Amino acid sequence: MSDNNPEDRQAGGLNPQALRLEDLARILTVSGLRAATVEILDADLDAGAPRNRDGTINLVHYAAWLVKNVL
C-alpha cells in the first residue's frame, strides 16, 4: 500500500504516509481539528510544507510542519 492509488483505498483504506491532497483535506475537515481545502493545502505546500516525491503528503510530517510553522 505504498502508492495510495485507488485500488489501495478500496482494498484497505488510506495510507497516512502517502495521502492525496483531497484525502488529507477531507481527513482534517472531518477530524474537526482544522477546516481544510485543497487550496489551503496548496498554500501550505507553497510555504514549505513537506511533500513526498510523488506529490502525496505524509500526515505525520505535515502535522509536524504545522506545529513548527503555523501553530
C-alpha positions in Angstrom: 0.0 0.0 0.0 2.8 2.4 -0.7 1.4 4.3 -3.6 -2.0 5.3 -2.3 -3.7 4.6 -5.6 -7.5 4.0 -6.0 -7.0 0.2 -5.6 -5.4 0.8 -2.2 -8.3 2.9 -0.9 -10.8 0.3 -2.0 -8.8 -2.6 -0.6 -8.0 -1.3 2.9 -8.3 2.5 3.3 -5.8 5.3 3.1 -2.1 5.3 3.6 -1.2 8.1 6.1 2.3 8.2 4.7 1.1 9.0 1.2 -2.2 10.9 1.1 -3.6 12.8 -1.9 -4.4 16.5 -1.2 -8.1 15.7 -1.5 -7.9 12.9 1.1 -5.8 15.0 3.5 -8.3 17.9 3.3 -11.2 15.5 4.0 -9.4 13.9 7.0 -8.5 17.3 8.5 -12.0 18.7 8.0 -13.8 15.6 9.4 -11.5 15.4 12.4 -12.6 18.9 13.3 -9.0 20.0 14.1 -8.8 22.3 11.1 -11.1 23.3 8.3 -9.1 22.3 5.2 -9.4 22.6 1.5 -7.1 21.6 -1.3 -6.4 25.3 -1.8 -5.3 25.7 1.8 -3.0 22.7 1.5 -1.6 24.0 -1.8 -0.8 27.3 0.0 0.9 25.3 2.8 3.0 23.4 0.3 4.0 26.7 -1.3 5.0 27.9 2.1 7.3 24.9 2.6 5.1 22.1 3.9 6.8 18.7 3.1 5.6 16.7 0.1 6.5 13.2 -1.0 8.3 12.8 -4.3 5.1 11.5 -5.9 3.2 14.6 -4.8 1.4 12.9 -1.9 1.5 14.1 1.7 2.8 12.2 4.8 0.2 13.0 7.5 2.8 12.9 10.4 5.3 15.1 8.5 2.6 17.6 7.6 1.3 17.7 11.2 4.9 18.3 12.5 5.3 21.1 9.9 2.1 22.7 11.1 3.2 22.6 14.7 6.6 24.1 13.9 5.5 26.7 11.4 1.8 27.6 11.9 0.5 26.9 15.3 
